[in-house]
Amino acid sequence: RIGIGLNSDTVISGNIGSSRRMEFTAIGDGVNLGSRLESASKQYGTDIIISEYTYAPCRDRVWARELDRVRVKGKNKPVSIYELVGLQSDPLSDEKKQQMELYEQGREYYLNRRFTKALSAFGSILEDIDSKDKASEIHLKRINHWLSNPPTDETWDNGVVTLDQK
């Protein structure tokens, strides 16, 4: 399975090296975030994850599911991440639409700390639509944690999750 992370940002790019060996590369925070999203694609079980900065300019042309709001390793500012589902010029199946609607509903409940309702939404995805949806599994695991250990405002951090892997 492939994993792709896409981010849109200003970077420094150019040829680096010596006359014997030149290599074109790009450096900067934008490149680093793209790399972190590539790693996150494996965690969330998606082929392509895009940042909010990539999603914003094309939101009216693509189908995307907001997966989470994360803080990547080495950064303090959280970013919303999305699974790129397809182009809006291609219709979605009824099943995929239902999955995206339930997931969005589950995320809304989750972010408002209505964990029992969120549990129901994510559980419905896994039971009725896609038993292998890793993003829903991740949320169920978190919800069970919060149900056992109710969050304080400090531990909740507005639902932002820190991704520790590079």
Residue frames as qw, qx, qy, qz and C-alpha x, y, z in Angstrom:
[[0.000, 0.889, 0.458, 0.000, 0.00, 0.00, 0.00],
 [0.409, 0.393, -0.022, 0.823, 1.30, 3.44, -0.90],
 [0.276, -0.778, -0.419, 0.379, 1.11, 6.49, 1.29],
 [0.354, 0.471, 0.171, 0.790, 1.18, 10.05, -0.01],
 [0.253, -0.711, -0.396, 0.524, 1.26, 13.25, 2.03],
 [0.332, 0.558, 0.305, 0.697, 0.51, 16.54, 0.29],
 [0.256, -0.740, -0.308, 0.541, 1.00, 20.01, 1.70],
 [0.391, 0.739, 0.222, 0.502, 0.98, 23.42, 0.02],
 [0.443, -0.819, -0.040, 0.363, 3.45, 26.00, 1.26],
 [0.348, 0.883, -0.306, 0.074, 6.33, 28.23, 0.24],
 [0.894, -0.302, 0.181, 0.276, 9.61, 26.33, 0.22],
 [0.005, 0.787, -0.509, -0.350, 13.18, 26.84, -0.87],
 [0.911, 0.192, 0.358, 0.073, 14.08, 24.69, -3.86],
 [0.328, 0.848, -0.382, -0.166, 17.02, 24.38, -6.18],
 [0.857, 0.294, -0.380, 0.185, 20.08, 22.44, -7.17],
 [0.504, -0.767, 0.380, -0.116, 22.31, 21.44, -4.30],
 [0.951, -0.047, 0.203, 0.231, 25.64, 19.70, -4.53],
 [0.330, -0.602, 0.445, 0.575, 28.89, 19.95, -6.41],
 [0.429, 0.553, -0.444, -0.560, 29.84, 19.91, -10.08],
 [0.094, 0.197, -0.970, -0.108, 30.22, 16.13, -9.80],
 [0.162, -0.400, -0.902, -0.005, 26.83, 15.47, -8.31],
 [0.237, -0.107, 0.060, -0.964, 23.91, 17.86, -8.40],
 [0.103, -0.407, -0.906, 0.054, 20.54, 17.12, -6.89],
 [0.254, -0.421, -0.187, -0.850, 17.35, 19.15, -7.11],
 [0.341, -0.353, -0.805, 0.332, 15.62, 19.35, -3.74],
 [0.265, -0.690, -0.172, -0.651, 13.18, 21.38, -1.70],
 [0.414, -0.140, -0.680, 0.588, 13.53, 22.30, 1.97],
 [0.224, -0.305, 0.102, -0.920, 11.39, 24.05, 4.54],
 [0.382, 0.019, 0.689, -0.616, 8.53, 23.52, 6.97],
 [0.722, 0.310, -0.048, -0.617, 6.12, 22.83, 4.12],
 [0.596, 0.347, -0.714, -0.117, 8.21, 19.90, 2.92],
 [0.030, 0.182, -0.869, 0.459, 8.52, 18.56, 6.45],
 [0.570, 0.120, 0.427, -0.692, 4.74, 18.66, 6.97],
 [0.751, 0.343, -0.352, -0.441, 4.20, 16.79, 3.70],
 [0.413, 0.311, -0.844, 0.143, 6.62, 14.12, 4.90],
 [0.221, -0.057, 0.752, -0.618, 4.81, 13.83, 8.26],
 [0.700, 0.228, 0.125, -0.665, 1.48, 13.46, 6.43],
 [0.636, 0.338, -0.658, -0.222, 2.96, 10.66, 4.33],
 [0.163, 0.149, -0.897, 0.382, 3.79, 8.81, 7.56],
 [0.421, 0.099, 0.504, -0.748, 0.33, 9.57, 8.95],
 [0.672, 0.217, -0.370, -0.603, -1.29, 8.00, 5.88],
 [0.477, 0.110, -0.870, 0.056, -0.11, 4.62, 7.13],
 [0.053, 0.055, 0.733, -0.676, -1.51, 5.23, 10.63],
 [0.491, 0.290, 0.256, -0.780, -4.89, 6.30, 9.25],
 [0.539, 0.175, 0.816, 0.114, -4.97, 3.61, 6.56],
 [0.467, 0.808, 0.199, -0.299, -5.41, 6.06, 3.70],
 [0.763, 0.335, 0.246, 0.495, -3.64, 6.36, 0.38],
 [0.309, 0.461, 0.053, 0.830, -3.47, 10.16, 0.28],
 [0.315, -0.745, -0.437, 0.394, -3.59, 12.68, 3.12],
 [0.298, 0.586, 0.124, 0.743, -3.70, 16.39, 2.37],
 [0.247, -0.258, -0.453, 0.817, -3.24, 19.31, 4.75],
 [0.133, 0.795, 0.487, -0.337, -5.80, 22.05, 5.28],
 [0.047, -0.678, 0.271, 0.682, -3.48, 24.27, 3.21],
 [0.059, -0.084, 0.825, 0.556, -3.82, 21.98, 0.20],
 [0.099, 0.502, 0.859, -0.030, -7.51, 21.30, 0.74],
 [0.068, 0.666, 0.308, -0.676, -8.64, 24.95, 1.01],
 [0.169, 0.482, -0.359, -0.781, -7.91, 26.03, -2.58],
 [0.289, 0.090, -0.819, -0.488, -9.45, 22.90, -4.13],
 [0.273, 0.123, 0.796, -0.527, -12.32, 22.13, -1.71],
 [0.609, 0.438, 0.183, -0.635, -14.94, 22.77, -4.40],
 [0.598, 0.496, -0.526, -0.346, -13.32, 20.25, -6.79],
 [0.373, 0.227, -0.890, 0.130, -12.47, 17.27, -4.57],
 [0.792, -0.483, -0.258, -0.270, -14.20, 14.87, -2.23],
 [0.346, 0.383, -0.663, 0.542, -12.30, 14.84, 1.05],
 [0.700, -0.580, -0.408, -0.083, -12.94, 13.55, 4.54],
 [0.079, -0.760, 0.436, -0.476, -11.51, 15.54, 7.45],
 [0.748, -0.021, -0.643, 0.163, -9.65, 12.84, 9.34],
 [0.645, -0.531, -0.352, 0.422, -8.34, 14.70, 12.35],
 [0.050, 0.947, -0.165, 0.272, -6.69, 17.78, 13.73],
 [0.910, -0.161, -0.129, 0.359, -3.09, 16.99, 14.54],
 [0.131, -0.922, 0.357, 0.073, 0.12, 18.49, 15.79],
 [0.898, 0.327, -0.241, 0.171, 3.07, 16.92, 14.00],
 [0.791, -0.385, -0.061, 0.472, 6.38, 16.16, 15.64],
 [0.502, -0.039, 0.088, 0.859, 8.49, 19.27, 15.99],
 [0.058, -0.409, -0.289, -0.864, 5.61, 21.75, 15.52],
 [0.058, 0.206, 0.647, -0.732, 3.30, 23.52, 17.97],
 [0.455, 0.245, -0.044, -0.855, 0.61, 24.69, 15.56],
 [0.559, 0.185, 0.801, -0.109, -2.09, 22.08, 14.84],
 [0.256, 0.277, -0.536, -0.755, -3.26, 21.35, 11.30],
 [0.790, 0.211, 0.367, -0.444, -6.42, 19.71, 9.98],
 [0.087, -0.304, 0.859, 0.404, -5.73, 16.68, 7.80],
 [0.733, 0.327, 0.102, -0.588, -7.98, 15.20, 5.13],
 [0.567, 0.022, 0.786, 0.247, -8.25, 11.95, 3.26],
 [0.313, 0.388, -0.395, -0.771, -8.43, 12.72, -0.46],
 [0.642, 0.200, 0.696, -0.252, -11.37, 10.59, -1.62],
 [0.506, 0.357, 0.647, 0.445, -11.71, 11.68, -5.26],
 [0.037, 0.021, 0.241, 0.970, -12.73, 14.37, -7.70],
 [0.388, 0.373, 0.496, -0.682, -16.19, 15.90, -7.44],
 [0.486, 0.378, -0.440, -0.654, -16.57, 15.33, -11.18],
 [0.432, 0.029, -0.896, -0.101, -16.77, 11.61, -10.30],
 [0.652, -0.486, -0.089, -0.575, -19.86, 10.66, -8.30],
 [0.125, -0.342, 0.840, -0.401, -19.45, 8.93, -4.94],
 [0.416, -0.244, -0.860, -0.169, -21.25, 5.69, -4.18],
 [0.542, -0.652, -0.190, -0.495, -24.14, 5.93, -1.73],
 [0.858, -0.357, -0.277, 0.244, -22.10, 3.81, 0.69],
 [0.550, 0.123, -0.152, 0.812, -19.12, 6.19, 0.54],
 [0.153, -0.576, -0.095, -0.798, -21.40, 9.21, 1.02],
 [0.733, -0.588, -0.249, -0.233, -22.95, 7.56, 4.06],
 [0.805, -0.177, -0.248, 0.509, -19.50, 6.74, 5.46],
 [0.325, 0.310, -0.075, 0.890, -18.33, 10.34, 5.02],
 [0.385, -0.614, -0.164, -0.669, -21.50, 11.73, 6.62],
 [0.826, -0.496, -0.266, 0.003, -21.27, 9.38, 9.61],
 [0.705, -0.009, -0.208, 0.678, -17.59, 10.16, 10.05],
 [0.079, 0.469, -0.005, 0.880, -18.23, 13.91, 9.95],
 [0.614, -0.610, -0.205, -0.458, -21.02, 13.45, 12.48],
 [0.867, -0.312, -0.274, 0.274, -18.75, 11.32, 14.67],
 [0.506, 0.204, -0.162, 0.823, -16.02, 13.96, 14.52],
 [0.206, -0.587, -0.065, -0.780, -18.47, 16.69, 15.52],
 [0.783, -0.554, -0.208, -0.192, -19.67, 14.66, 18.50],
 [0.824, -0.087, -0.238, 0.506, -16.09, 13.79, 19.41],
 [0.327, 0.359, -0.113, 0.867, -14.89, 17.40, 19.31],
 [0.407, -0.556, -0.019, -0.725, -17.84, 18.42, 21.48],
 [0.034, -0.272, 0.857, -0.436, -16.94, 15.61, 23.93],
 [0.796, 0.017, 0.165, -0.583, -20.21, 13.80, 23.31],
 [0.044, -0.442, 0.887, 0.126, -18.31, 10.52, 23.36],
 [0.521, 0.180, 0.805, -0.219, -21.26, 8.11, 23.54],
 [0.609, 0.696, 0.191, -0.330, -22.79, 9.59, 20.39],
 [0.233, 0.737, -0.582, -0.254, -19.39, 9.66, 18.68],
 [0.344, -0.236, 0.908, -0.034, -18.91, 6.00, 19.63],
 [0.633, 0.432, 0.586, -0.263, -22.19, 5.17, 17.91],
 [0.505, 0.794, -0.125, -0.315, -21.28, 7.02, 14.68],
 [0.119, 0.636, -0.750, -0.139, -17.81, 5.49, 14.33],
 [0.460, -0.068, 0.870, -0.164, -19.14, 2.09, 15.39],
 [0.687, 0.545, 0.343, -0.337, -21.79, 2.25, 12.65],
 [0.402, 0.743, -0.464, -0.267, -19.10, 2.85, 10.05],
 [0.048, -0.441, 0.896, -0.015, -17.14, -0.19, 11.19],
 [0.485, 0.123, 0.818, -0.283, -20.18, -2.45, 11.61],
 [0.587, 0.597, 0.469, -0.281, -22.26, -1.44, 8.59],
 [0.480, 0.852, -0.095, -0.183, -19.99, 0.12, 5.96],
 [0.594, 0.606, -0.476, 0.231, -16.25, -0.52, 6.23],
 [0.859, -0.504, -0.084, 0.046, -14.96, -2.84, 8.93],
 [0.787, -0.022, -0.007, 0.617, -11.37, -1.87, 8.06],
 [0.129, 0.874, 0.071, 0.464, -11.69, 1.93, 8.34],
 [0.639, -0.057, -0.423, 0.640, -8.58, 2.70, 10.41],
 [0.004, -0.369, 0.108, -0.923, -9.56, 6.33, 11.00],
 [0.667, -0.472, -0.194, -0.543, -12.77, 5.17, 12.70],
 [0.851, -0.205, -0.423, 0.234, -10.83, 2.56, 14.67],
 [0.401, 0.210, -0.324, 0.831, -8.42, 5.26, 15.88],
 [0.306, -0.428, 0.034, -0.849, -11.33, 7.38, 17.07],
 [0.816, -0.385, -0.343, -0.262, -13.01, 4.45, 18.83],
 [0.737, -0.061, -0.440, 0.510, -9.81, 3.74, 20.70],
 [0.143, 0.271, -0.230, 0.924, -9.51, 7.39, 21.76],
 [0.538, -0.443, -0.177, -0.695, -13.18, 7.56, 22.76],
 [0.843, -0.318, -0.433, 0.028, -12.82, 4.48, 24.95],
 [0.526, 0.058, -0.388, 0.755, -9.81, 6.12, 26.60],
 [0.103, -0.309, 0.096, -0.941, -11.75, 9.35, 27.26],
 [0.694, -0.428, -0.340, -0.468, -14.78, 7.46, 28.56],
 [0.815, -0.274, -0.419, 0.290, -12.52, 5.72, 31.10],
 [0.484, -0.320, -0.157, 0.799, -10.46, 8.85, 31.81],
 [0.195, 0.893, 0.402, 0.061, -12.66, 11.91, 31.18],
 [0.538, 0.330, -0.002, 0.776, -10.60, 14.77, 29.78],
 [0.203, -0.735, -0.251, 0.596, -9.96, 18.05, 31.52],
 [0.383, 0.913, 0.032, -0.138, -9.66, 21.20, 29.43],
 [0.156, -0.771, 0.579, 0.213, -5.90, 20.83, 29.69],
 [0.483, -0.158, 0.841, 0.185, -5.72, 17.17, 28.64],
 [0.603, 0.594, 0.519, -0.116, -8.37, 17.62, 25.93],
 [0.280, -0.379, 0.408, 0.781, -6.45, 20.29, 23.96],
 [0.505, 0.480, -0.044, -0.716, -9.53, 20.95, 21.77],
 [0.913, 0.247, 0.291, -0.143, -9.33, 17.41, 20.42],
 [0.426, 0.769, -0.474, -0.051, -5.92, 17.98, 18.83],
 [0.966, -0.190, 0.135, 0.115, -3.76, 14.87, 18.70],
 [0.060, -0.809, 0.544, 0.214, 0.03, 14.96, 18.69],
 [0.949, 0.295, -0.108, 0.023, 1.60, 12.60, 16.15],
 [0.537, -0.724, 0.396, 0.174, 4.88, 11.45, 17.62],
 [0.787, 0.058, 0.485, 0.376, 6.15, 9.54, 14.58],
 [0.003, -0.595, 0.352, 0.722, 8.18, 11.19, 11.85]]
